[in-house]
Amino acid sequence: YRLLEIVRQFAHERLEEAGETQEYERRHLHHFIDVAETAEPLLRSLEQLRWHQRLKAEIGNFLSALRRNVQDGGGLTAEGRHLAAALGYWWPVFSGRFHEARFWLEAAAGEGSEPVDESAARASLWCSWMAYDRNDFDEAERRSRLALSGLPKPSWHAAFASFMNAFAPALPREDVAEVERVLKEGRTWFAEAGEAEWGDALMSLGQSDIARITGRLDGAEEANHHALAVARRIGDELLQAFALVNLGHLILDREDAEEAAPYFEEAIAIARRLDNLWVLGYCLAGLGRLAVARKEWRRGARVLSAATGFYDRIGARLQIQDQKSFDVAAAAARRALGEKAFEREWQVGWNMSLPEAIRTALGGNGRSSGLTKRQMEVALLVANGLSNREIAEQLVISEHTAARHVEHILARLRLSSRVQIATWMLRRD
């Protein structure tokens, strides 16, 4: 339920007349600090969707509390810093709302050589993550170093800051040995903070980044499958989406368009459910590449442009391991369409709303069943009662690949068991 604005204003005037405004604003701020602090660890749990929806519904309250706590120089009061920092994981990472998040988290972090308190240190951590996303690795390292100087250890925040401080400078240098050392230590940092499995998934995603940048696609794929398995086990859908998007891009790198599609489609379903703008942008970029790989040049140009425009509007960028392949796909569409036609389609895509872009990106992805030819073969064998090992032998593929096909079929058809696949096939026949 929401108050009508005129009723809210009337009530506020009555508070002022009673001389109680300051007291109730203080209570309001403390209540929403408690809400944000309660939510932060639960955003990494099976309850993440419920708490994301709660935070999203309260954004007006968060913003009004923050605005009341802006100081003359543009910084925030101690309590304002506390609220902004408590929202630090949700705002940029979980929601992907970079512009708004960056404004308030930079105000909370300040620009000094040392954070003034733990809240400023936590805000610096998320400023570091946003700088990393913009490929500003020096700023990411600087911010994470400041964060580490003010965070208690061991803690999830300190583990994340330690990871960012070492990973941000090592990745762009393609220093494989250093990155591997960081990832090994990172698992220890998160384990000490009581977040071993979550940290394992995050380190595996980092492992996939360095493997992909250095051309080791097998290693990148293996690391992402591990991250996906851990994320599914602990129920963290956001980490699942990160891994699925990475896998889609990796399989496109292998020039296997049909096998890439299910990864992007499952990721975009999660991103829409979580309303994560950052992941949606990556899904659009991947689906644009997918359309180009299928030689659907006009749709590819539109979706690639929509992804670029969307990222520009939310204040994010493609990371270095994805920008190169994105540019290759855009160049291929430009050559195929010719300069004028390409620019026309690019302009159409740039002006698309997000729902339009998603509809365009998902359009024409395969048959009415939604399954690829190979997935239909696997579904038929599942319906005939074959195990993953027997499917692998029948199709001359690895058992791991067979299991992956079954996972994709379940996700694509929104089913939960092999029996349901068999029922679906019977109905289809």
Residue pairs with C-beta under 8 A, 6 or more apart in sequence:
3 11
12 21
15 21
15 24
25 65
25 68
28 61
28 64
28 65
29 65
29 68
29 69
29 79
29 83
30 79
32 58
32 61
32 62
32 65
32 83
33 79
33 82
33 83
33 86
35 54
35 55
35 58
36 55
36 62
36 83
36 86
36 87
36 90
37 86
38 51
39 51
39 54
39 55
39 86
39 90
40 86
40 88
40 89
40 90
41 156
42 48
42 51
43 51
43 52
43 89
43 90
43 94
43 238
44 195
44 198
44 236
45 234
45 235
45 236
46 235
48 94
48 235
48 236
48 237
48 238
48 274
49 237
49 273
49 274
52 90
52 94
52 95
52 274
52 275
55 62
55 87
55 90
56 95
56 275
62 83
62 87
65 80
65 83
66 76
66 80
66 83
66 84
66 104
68 80
69 76
69 77
69 79
69 80
69 83
70 76
70 80
70 107
71 77
74 107
75 107
75 108
75 110
76 84
76 104
76 107
76 108
78 117
78 119
80 107
80 108
81 108
81 116
81 117
81 119
81 120
81 123
82 119
84 104
84 105
84 107
84 108
84 119
84 123
85 105
85 108
85 118
85 119
85 120
85 122
85 123
85 126
86 119
86 122
87 101
87 104
88 101
88 105
88 122
88 123
88 125
88 126
89 126
91 97
91 100
91 101
91 104
91 105
91 126
92 98
92 101
92 102
92 105
92 126
92 129
92 130
92 133
92 278
93 126
93 129
93 238
93 278
94 238
94 274
94 276
95 101
95 275
95 276
95 277
95 278
96 276
96 277
96 278
96 279
96 280
96 281
96 314
96 316
97 277
97 314
98 130
98 133
98 278
98 314
98 315
98 316
99 314
99 315
101 126
101 130
102 127
102 130
102 315
105 123
105 126
105 127
105 130
106 123
106 127
108 119
108 120
108 123
109 115
109 120
109 123
109 124
109 127
109 143
109 146
110 116
110 120
113 146
114 146
114 149
114 150
115 121
115 123
115 124
115 146
115 147
115 149
115 150
117 150
118 150
118 151
118 152
120 150
121 146
121 147
121 148
121 149
121 150
121 151
121 157
121 161
122 147
122 151
122 157
124 143
124 144
124 146
124 147
124 150
124 161
125 143
125 144
125 147
125 151
125 157
125 160
125 161
125 164
127 143
128 139
128 140
128 141
128 142
128 143
128 144
128 147
128 161
128 164
128 165
128 168
129 140
129 160
129 164
131 137
131 139
131 140
131 143
131 168
132 140
132 164
132 168
133 278
133 316
133 317
133 319
134 316
134 317
135 172
135 317
135 319
135 320
137 168
137 169
137 171
137 172
138 169
140 164
140 168
141 164
141 165
141 168
141 169
143 164
144 161
144 162
144 164
144 165
144 168
145 165
147 157
147 161
147 164
147 165
148 158
148 161
148 162
148 165
151 157
151 158
151 161
152 158
154 189
154 192
154 193
154 194
155 193
156 190
156 193
156 194
156 195
158 189
158 193
159 186
159 189
159 190
159 192
159 193
159 195
159 199
162 185
162 186
162 189
163 182
163 186
163 189
163 202
163 203
163 206
166 178
166 181
166 182
166 185
166 186
167 179
167 182
167 183
167 186
167 206
170 178
170 179
170 182
171 179
171 206
171 209
171 210
171 213
171 320
172 320
174 210
174 213
174 214
176 210
176 214
179 206
179 207
179 210
180 207
180 210
182 206
183 203
183 206
183 207
186 199
186 202
186 203
186 206
187 196
187 199
187 200
187 203
189 199
190 196
190 198
190 199
190 200
190 202
190 203
191 199
193 199
197 230
197 233
197 234
198 234
198 236
198 239
200 226
200 230
201 226
201 227
201 230
201 231
201 234
201 236
201 239
201 243
202 227
202 239
204 223
204 224
204 226
204 227
204 230
204 243
205 223
205 224
205 227
205 239
205 242
205 243
205 246
207 219
207 220
207 223
208 219
208 220
208 221
208 223
208 224
208 227
208 243
208 246
208 250
209 220
209 319
209 321
211 217
211 219
211 220
211 223
212 220
212 246
212 249
212 250
212 253
212 321
213 320
213 321
217 250
217 253
217 254
220 246
220 250
221 247
221 250
221 251
224 243
224 246
224 247
224 250
225 243
225 247
225 400
225 404
227 239
227 242
227 243
228 240
228 243
228 244
228 247
230 239
231 237
231 239
231 240
231 243
232 240
237 270
237 273
237 274
238 270
238 274
238 276
238 279
240 267
240 270
241 267
241 270
241 271
241 274
241 276
241 279
242 279
244 263
244 264
244 266
244 267
244 270
245 263
245 264
245 267
245 279
245 282
245 283
245 286
247 260
247 263
248 260
248 261
248 263
248 264
248 267
248 283
248 286
248 290
249 260
249 286
249 289
249 321
249 322
249 325
251 259
251 260
251 263
252 260
252 286
252 289
252 290
252 293
252 325
253 325
255 293
257 290
257 293
257 294
258 366
258 372
258 373
258 374
259 372
259 374
260 286
260 290
260 293
261 290
261 365
261 366
261 372
262 372
262 375
262 408
262 411
262 412
263 286
263 408
264 283
264 286
264 287
264 290
265 362
265 365
265 370
265 411
265 412
266 408
266 411
266 412
267 279
267 282
267 283
267 286
268 279
268 280
268 283
268 287
268 358
268 361
268 362
269 411
270 276
270 279
271 279
271 280
271 283
272 280
272 358
277 310
277 314
277 316
278 314
278 316
280 310
280 354
280 358
281 307
281 310
281 311
281 314
281 316
282 318
282 322
283 361
284 303
284 306
284 307
284 310
284 357
284 358
284 361
285 304
285 307
285 318
285 322
285 326
287 303
287 361
287 362
288 300
288 301
288 302
288 303
288 304
288 305
288 306
288 307
288 326
288 329
288 361
289 300
289 304
289 325
289 326
289 329
290 300
290 365
291 297
291 299
291 300
291 303
291 361
291 364
292 300
292 301
292 304
292 329
292 330
292 332
292 333
293 329
294 300
295 336
296 364
297 333
297 336
297 337
297 345
298 337
298 341
298 345
299 360
299 363
299 364
300 329
300 333
301 330
301 333
301 334
301 337
301 342
301 345
301 346
301 349
302 345
302 346
302 348
302 349
302 352
302 360
303 349
303 357
303 360
303 361
304 326
304 329
304 330
304 333
304 346
304 349
305 345
305 346
305 347
305 348
305 349
305 350
306 349
306 350
306 352
306 356
306 357
306 360
306 361
307 326
307 357
308 350
309 349
309 350
309 351
309 352
310 354
310 357
311 317
311 318
317 323
318 326
333 342
333 345
334 342
337 345
349 357
349 360
352 360
366 372
367 376
369 376
369 428
370 412
370 413
371 379
371 409
371 412
371 413
374 395
374 405
375 405
375 408
375 409
375 412
377 395
378 391
378 395
378 402
378 405
378 406
378 409
379 409
379 421
379 424
379 425
380 425
381 390
381 391
381 394
381 395
382 391
382 406
382 409
382 418
382 421
382 422
382 425
383 421
383 422
383 425
383 426
385 422
386 394
388 399
388 402
388 403
388 406
389 399
389 402
391 397
391 402
391 405
391 406
392 398
392 399
392 401
392 402
395 402
406 418
406 421
409 415
409 421
410 416
410 417
410 420
410 421
413 420
413 421
413 424
415 421
415 424
